[in-house]
Amino acid sequence: MIYSTNAIESLHARMRRSTRARGHFPNEQAALKCLYLAVRSLDPTGDGRRRWMNRWKPALNTFSITFEGRLLPAGE
């Protein structure tokens, strides 16, 4: 179960803002790249990556089960 928190709401707002600024996308991959870059810009130095993963681990596990085959490990 994923609880709505300020961090999640902030992430959703950033994603909405980045997709609205772009307007339209030629394909799904372009949209996903835009969202990836929006999330990546939250921590450009990568210092908070370990903390981020610890907080999102239950959510990522749920997403990997629900969307099997769509989330790839970092090395692939």
WOPE-V667810 format. One record per backbone hydrogen bond with DSSP energy under -0.5 kcal/mol. CO is the residue of the C=O (numbers start at 1). NH is the residue of the N-H. If there is no record, write none. Layout:
co=CO nh=NH
co=CO nh=NH
//
This chain:
co=1 nh=3
co=3 nh=5
co=5 nh=9
co=6 nh=10
co=7 nh=11
co=8 nh=12
co=9 nh=13
co=10 nh=14
co=11 nh=15
co=12 nh=16
co=13 nh=17
co=14 nh=18
co=15 nh=19
co=16 nh=20
co=17 nh=21
co=18 nh=22
co=19 nh=23
co=22 nh=24
co=27 nh=31
co=28 nh=32
co=29 nh=33
co=30 nh=34
co=31 nh=35
co=32 nh=36
co=33 nh=37
co=34 nh=38
co=35 nh=39
co=36 nh=40
co=37 nh=41
co=39 nh=42
co=40 nh=43
co=41 nh=44
co=43 nh=46
co=46 nh=49
co=48 nh=52
co=49 nh=53
co=50 nh=54
co=51 nh=55
co=52 nh=56
co=53 nh=57
co=56 nh=60
co=57 nh=61
co=58 nh=62
co=59 nh=63
co=60 nh=64
co=61 nh=65
co=62 nh=66
co=63 nh=67
co=65 nh=68
co=67 nh=70
co=67 nh=71
co=70 nh=72
co=73 nh=76
//
